[in-house]
Amino acid sequence: MSHEEEQSPRRPNILFIQTDQQRVDTLRSYSGQVCQTPNLNDLADESVVFENAYTSCPVCTPARASMQTGMYPFKHGMQTNGYGMGSMVQELPDTSRLLSRQLEEQSYSIGYTGKWHLGFGPEMGNYLRENLAYVRFPDIVAGIKSMPTDVGYEGDDFAGHGGGGMNYPQFRHYLQDNGLTWQEENKVSGHFEYHYASELTSPIESTVEYYLTERAIHYIDQFRQREAPFFFSLNFWGPHEPYVAPTRFLDLYRDVVIEPWPNFYDDNKGKPSIHRIKKGNTTEWSDFVPYIKHYYGAMSSIDEQIGRLLDYLKQHDLYENTVIIFTADHGESLGIHGGLCDKSFFMYEETCRIPLIVKPAGGRIEPRTETSFVGTCDIHATILDLAGAGSPPPGADGRSFAPTLAGEALVEWPDCIVTEGAGLEAAMFTQRMLRKGSYKYVFNCGDMDELYDLACDPHELTNLIDRSDYNQTLADLRQSLVDWMIHHEDSLLKQFKRMRID
C-alpha cells in the first residue's frame, strides 16, 4: 500500500433503508404527533432531514426502478407495477448504469434483502394479471429474470410484490427453523378492495421486519470482515397494506384518539373525477381509524428493528463510518380527501412526498433541515457520489446532494421537482406533477388539471386551476414543466405542449 493510500480516508459504508408506502407524518421530524418512532427520531437528531423530498412516481415498481437506474419511469420503462397494463418493461434490465453495477465498479461489497418488485422471473410464469391471461410475456418466454442476485447484489431474492412478505418460502423456513409461528388475529377488512389490517399475536421474532433485519445483520457481518466498504439495502414491506401490527405495538394506539385528517371532509368539488377510482367503501372517519392504528403499529414495529440494526452497527464500530439513508418509495392516503385509499391517480402530498433522512459518515453533526427539492433519482446520484463513482451515467435524471451532508450549500440546484404518473392496474392515466416555490401544478391528461398554493392551502382543498387571478402563475408553472421536460428528455413534451401550451 502506498503512502498516499495509507493517508486517504476510508470510503464510507452506506446503509440504505427503505420502507414501502410510508407517510411523512409518521415521523416527528416531519411534524408527526401520533406515530411512535423513537429510533428514527434519534437518527434524525444527527442527520440532515430533507423537508421537500418527492418520489419519482407514487407507485412501487416505477419508484423502485428509478432508485436502481437514476431515471424517471418514462425513461426506464417500468411505468406501472410489473406485469400490469402500461408497464413497457417487466424485468429490470441488467445494464452497467444500475446502482449495483456502478457500485461494483467502485469495489463495494453490495447486499440486498426485502422487497424488490422489479422482476418475477420465469418461475412466476403462471402469475398473470386477470386482463392479461393470454399474453406471452417476452421476458418469461426468453427465460429472463431480474432478481437482486441477478444484477450483482449478494443477498435474498423475493420475486414479485410480496404482499407483506409473510408467504415467501424463505420466511416460512425461518419460522420453522426457529420454532416460531405466524399468528394473525382480529382481522379487519372491507374499507378498500383487498386491503386488511390484523394483529400479530406471535412473538416479535416472528415478524417479517425482524426477519429482514436478521438477514441484513447476517450479510453485513460478512461484509465487515472484508477490506472493501459495503453498501447494503434493507427494504421493508411495511407499513404498506396488509397493515399487520404486532400486539405490543398495536397496544400503543388502542386507546389513542386519532383526529380526522384536515382534508378528510373534502367535498372534492372542482377536482378530477378519476380520483374516485381510489375511493374507499367507507365514509365515516371512525371506519378508517382501525386501519390507521394498525398502520402506525406496523411502522412502530419497523422502527424498533431499525434501532436494532443501528445498535449492531454501533457495537461493531461501523456506525460512525456509515452513511445511513432512510426513505420510502412513496406515501399513503388512508382516507384523505373524502376517503381516498392506496395511491396513484392523484398527486396529493400524502402520496408523493417521501421521508428522507440522511446521517453522514464521520463525527456527529448538528441536525438540520434541507428545504431544496430533491427526488428519488437524486438519491441514486448521491449514493454513487458518496461511493466515489462521480456523476451518474449520461441520461440519468438525478444530481448528488452530497455537499449538503458536509454542510455546504447546493449550488445551482433545480428550483422545482416533478413526479410522474401512468395509472395503475387496468386504468392508464398520464400525469406530471410539478412542485415549485409554494405551488403545485398537476397535468392530468384527459381530466382537469390541478393547481394548489400550499402556502395558504397546505391540505390541497381548493383547486385554483380556473381562477383568473392565478392565470399568470399557471402559465409560468406550465412553462417550467416544459423546460423540465426538455432538460430531462421527457417524451410527453410534444403532446403536453399541444394540449396545454399551444
N, C-alpha and C positions, 0 to 999 in steps of 0.2 A: 504494500500500500504506500502511495506517495505521501510526502508531507502535506501537499495540498488536500489530498483526500482525507488525511487524518484531521485537518483543521476544519474541513467543511462540515456544516451542521447536518445531522441525520435528517433525511426526509421524513415527514410526519406519517404516522399511520393515519388511516381515515376510516372512521366508523360511520356508515350511512344507515340511519334508522328511518323506516317509512311505515306509516300507518295507512289504512285504507278508509277513505270516506270520513275524515275527521274534520269537524267544525273547529274554527279557530277559537270560538268562545268556550271550548272545553278547557282552556288554559288560562291561568291567572295572568300570564304575560300578554294576553290579548283581551284583557278585561273580563275574563270568565269569573263567575262568582259562585257557581254551584258545584261543578265537577271537580273532584279532588285528585290532583296530580302532583303530589309533593316532590317527586323526583325530577319531573320535568320543570317544576318551579325552581328547584335548586340549580338545575342545569342552566336555565335562563339567567340566573343570577350571576353567571360567569361567562355569558355568551353575548353575541350580537343577535338581537331579535329583529327580524325583518317584518316591518309593520304592513308592507304592501306587496306581499308575495302572492302570485297567481299561478294557477295551473295552466298548462298549455291547452287542456281540454278537460271538462268535468265528467269524464268517463274513464274507467280503469285502463283498458288496453292502450288507448291513444296517449294518455298521460304517461304511462309507464314506458312506452316505446320512445317517447320524447326524452325521458330520463336516460335511456340507453344510447340514443342516437344524437341528442342535442338538436333535433329538428322538430318542427311543428308537424302535426299529423298530415297536413296536406302535402308534405314532402316525403315523410317515411311511409305513408300509405296505409297505416293501421288506424283508420279514422273512426271506427267504432269497435266494439268488442269483437274479438276474434271469432271467425266462423259465423258472423252475423251479417245481415244486409248492410251494405255500404262500406265494408272493410275491403280494401283492394288487396291487402297483404294479410295472410293468416298466420304465418310463422315468421318471427323476426329474422330477417336475413343476416347471416354471419358475414360482416364486412369489416375491413380494417378501421372503419370510423366508430365502431361500437365502443362504449365506455370500457368494456372488458378488454378488448384488443388494444386500445390505446394505453391502458394501464399495464398490460403485459409488456408493451414496448419499453415501459419505464422500469421493468423488472420488479413490479409489485407482486406479492402473493395476493391473489384475489379470491374472495369467497362469497357465497350467496346461500341464503336459506329463506324459506317462506314463499309468500305469494309471488307468482311470476306473471301469469296471464298474458304471455307473449308467444304462446305456442301450445299445441296439444300433442303433436307427434302422430305418427301412423297408428299407434296403439289406440288412439282416440277416434279412429276412422268411423266408428259406429255412432259417434256423437254428432248429431246434426240438428240444426235449428228446425223447428216444425215447418217453416216455409221453404226450406232448402233440402228437403228429404231426397230429391232426385238429382242433386248436384254432385258431380265427381270433382272434388277439390284437387287442383293440380298438385299442391304440396303433398297431400296424402297419397295421391297416385304415384308421385315420384319418390315417396319414402322420405321426404324431408321432414325433419323435426327441429324445433328450436327450444331446447331447454337450457337452463343456465350452464350445465356442463358441456353443452354443445358449442357454446360461444366463449369458452375459456375459463369459466369460473370453476373453482373447487367448491363442492357443496351438494345441496339437495335439489332434486328435480321434482317439482309438483306441477303436473300438467293442468292446463285449463284454468278456470276461475277458482275453483276450490270450495266455494260455498261455505266458508268458515274454517276449512282445513281439517275438520274432525273426521272425515271419512276416508282420508288417504291411507293406504296400507302401511306406510311408514309410521304414521302416528298411531295406528291401531297396534302395530307391533311394539312400539314404545310403551303403550299402556300395558300390554300383556307382559312384556319383559320386566316391568317394574311393579307388577301386581296391582295395577290401577284399573279403574273402570270409568266409563263416561256416563254420568247420571244426570240427565236433564229432567227437570220437573217444572210444574206450574207454567206451562206454555201459554202464551198469549198470542193470538193471531186474528187476522181479519181486517186490519186497517188498510192494507195495500197489497194486493196480489199475493205473492209468495212470502212476504215479509213476516217474521215472527220474532218473539222475544221469549227467553226462557231463563230459568235459574239452574245453574250448575251446582248440584249438591255434593258432588265428589270432590276430593281434595284439590287444592290449588295446583299440586303437581300434575293433575290430570287435565289442566287447561292447555289449549293449543299454544297460548302465549308462553307458558312455562316451557313447553317442549321446544319451541323455536329458540328460546333463549339458551336452553341446554345445547342445542345444535350450534348456535353462534359461539358459545364458550368452547365447545368441542373443537371447532375449526381454528378459532383464534389461538387456542392452546397449542395447536400445531404450528401456526404461523409465527408465533413469538419465539420459537426455537430457531428460526432461520435468520440469516443476516439481512434479508430484504425486508423493507417495510411492508405493511399489509393494508389492503382495502377490504373491508367486509361490509356486506349489505344484508341487513336484517329487516325482513318485510312481514309485518303482522297482517293477518286477515281482518282483524277488528280495527275500529269498532263498527265496520260495515255489518249490515244485517247478514245472517241472523244475529240479533243482539243477545248474546249468551253471557250472562253475568254470574260469576261465582257468588255463592251466598254471602260470604264475608263482605264483598264489595257492594252487592245489592243492598245489604243492610245499611250502608252509608246513606241511602237515599229513600228508604221505605217511608219515612215519616217527614220527608222534606216537602215543603210546599213549593211547587215549581210554577212560577208565574207564566202566563202566556207570552209568546214571542211578541215584541212590539208590532210586528206586521201580521200576526195571526188573523186578525179580523179584517184584513184587506178584502174589499169587495171586488177587486180585480177589474174595475171599470177602466176602460182605456188601456187594457193590457192584451197581449197576443192571445188568441184563442187556443193556440197549440199548447199553452201551459197546462190546459185541462187534461192532457194525456197523463200527467202525473198527479192528478187529483185523487186523494185517498178516499176510502169508503166511509171515513168517519168525519163528523162535522163539529163535534164538541171538543173543546180543549181537553177536557177530562179524559177523552178517548185516547189522546196522544200521550198523556203523561206516563203511563206504564212503559211505553216504548222508550221514552226519553230517559227514564230512570234506569232501565236496563242498558241503554246506550252509555250512560255515564258510568254504570257499574263495569261494563266491559272496558271502558277507557281507563278507569282506575286500576283494573287488573293489569292492563298493558303497562301502565306507569310503574307498577311495582316491579315488573320484570325488567323494565329498562333500568330501574335502580339497581337490580341485582347484577345486571351486566356491567354497569358503571362501577359497582363495587369490585367486581372481578378485575377490571382494568386497573383500579387503584391498588388492589392487593398485589398485583404483579408488575407494578411500576410502569404501566403502559399509559395511564391516563394523561399525564402531562404532555407526552409527545404524540397524542392522538387528537386529530381534528374530529369533532363529533358533529354530524349534521343530522338534525331531526326535522322531518317534514311529513307531508301526506300527499297522496296522488291527487285528491280533490276533496271537496267538502260534502255536506249532507244537508237535507232540507228539514225533515222531521216535523212537518206541519206548517211551515212558513206560508205566508200569503194565502190564507184561507184553507190550508190543509194539503199543501203540495208534499209529495213524498219522493224519495230517491233523488235523482239528479238528471241532467241533460234537459234539453228543450227550453230551459230558462237559464239566464246568466246572472242570477242573484248572487250577492256577496257570500251567502252561506254555502254555496256550492263551488264557486270559482276561486275564492280566496283560500289560501292554504297557510298553515303554520310553517314557519321556517326559523329554526333556532340553530345557531352555529357557534360552537365553542372552538376557538382557535387552539392550536398547539402552543406549547410554551407555558410561561407563568400565568397565573390568574389575572384576568383583565377586569376592569370595571364594566359592569353590564351597560349596554347601550342599545338604543333603538335606531335602526336604519330605515328611513322613510322612502328611499328610492324604490321605484317599481322594479321588481325582479320576478323571474318566472322559472318554470321547470327547466328550460333549456339553459338558463344561466347557472343552475346548479351543476349541470353536466360540465359546462365550461370551467366552472370554478374547481371542481374535483380534478380535472385534467391539469389546470394551472398549479394547484397545490402539489400535485404529484410530479411536477417538473416537465409536463408534456407541452407546455406553452399554449398557444392558441389552438382551439379545436379545428378539425379539418374544414376545408372550404365547403361552403353551403350550410354550415351549422348556423343556428339561429340564436345562440347564446353568447354572452360575454362574461368574463370572470369578474366576480365581485370580491375576489380575494383581498384587494387592497383595503377594503373596509374592515377586514378582520385584523389588520395591522394598525387600525386607527386612522387610515388615510381616507381622503375624500375620493369618491368615484368620479373621475374626470370625464367630461363629455358623455355622461351616461344618458341613455334614452329617456325622454320625458313622458313616455307612455308605455303601456303593456297591452298585449292582445291575448284573448282566449278564443280558441276555435271551437265550433260545434258542428257535428254532422248527423245528429239524431242518435237513435238507439233502437235496437231490435228491428221491427219491420217498418218503422217510421223514420225516413230520412229527412233531415232538416238542416239546411246550411245556415250557419251563424258565424258572426265575428263580433266579439265584444272588445271595445277599446276603453281603457281607463287612462285619463289624462287630467291632471290637476284634480279638482274635486268632482269632475264629471265622469259619467259612464254613458257610452253610446253603444247600443246593440243593433246590429244589422240582422234582421230576421227575414230571410228570403222567403217570399210567399206569404208573409204576415206583416203586421205593422211593426215598425221599428220602435225602439225604446230610448229614452233619454232621461237620466236622473242626475240631480245635483246632490251629491252625497253630503255636502257641507250643511245643507239645511234639510235634507231628507235622507238620513243615513240608512233608513229601513226600506227605501225604494218603494214608497207607497204611491207616488204621483209621477206618472209618465208625462214628461214635458214635450213629447215629440210634436204635438200640434200647437204648442204655444208660440204665438207670433213673436213674443218678446225674447224667445230663445232661438230665433231663426239664424242669427249670425253665429251663435255658439254651435248650433247643429252643423252649419256649413263648415265651420272650422274643424270640428271633430271628424266629419266625413272626409275632409281633405287630409287630415292627419292619418286616417286609416288608409287612404290611397297611398300616401307617402310611405307608410309602414309596409303595405303590400308590395310596393316597388322594391323597397330595400330588401325584403325577405323573399322575393320571388314567388309571391302568392298567386297561384293560377286563377284565383277568383277575381282578380283585378278587373279584367275586361268586363265581366258580367256586372260586377258591382258598380262600375262607372256608368254603364248603360242604364242601370236601374235607379241609381241614386244621385249621380253627378251630372251626366249629360242632359 
